[in-house]
Amino acid sequence: MSKNEFNHRQALAMGGGLMTGLGLGFFLLQTMGGLAFIGSIIGGIGIGLLLSAIIK
């Protein structure tokens, strides 16, 4: 496996982080507003990217 090859586990980590942030954002949307929704999505993407770097 080469260095630049994309792993399926990395894609699952990024997608899972995004879905976690999206789900958390829907709960925060009613109480905290739209900025918390967008922030949780960005945080979920960040968690997914960190996990994909660890998995690599």
N, C-alpha and C positions, 0 to 999 in steps of 0.2 A: 504494500500500500504506500503510495507516494505521500509527500508532505501536504500537498495542496488538495488531496482528495477529500470531498465532503462526506461526512459520516451521517448515517440515518439517525443515530442517537443525538447528534448535535441539532439536527432539524427538529426532532421531538422535544428537546430541551427548550429550544427557542419558541416553538409553538405552544408548549405547555406553560412557559412563563407568560406568554402573551394571553393565553386563555385564563390563567390565574389572575392576572392584572385586570382583565376585562370583567371577570366575575366579581372581583372585589370592588371594582369601579361601579358596577351596577348597585351594589349595596350602599356605597358611599354617595351615590348620585342624589338620593332623596334627602340625606341629612346634611351633606357638606357642599353639594353643588357640582357644577361642571368641571371646575379646575381640579377637584379631587379625582374625578373620573379620568380626566386626561393624565393626571399625575400617576394614577395607579396603572394605566396602560403603559406609560413610559417606564415605570418601575418594573412591571412584568417583563417587558422586553429586556431591560437591564439584567434582571435575574436570569432570564433565559440565556443571554449572552455569556454571563459569568459561568453558568452551568456548562454551556457548550465548550468553554475554554478549559474547564476542569476535566471534562470528559475526554477531550482531545488528548 
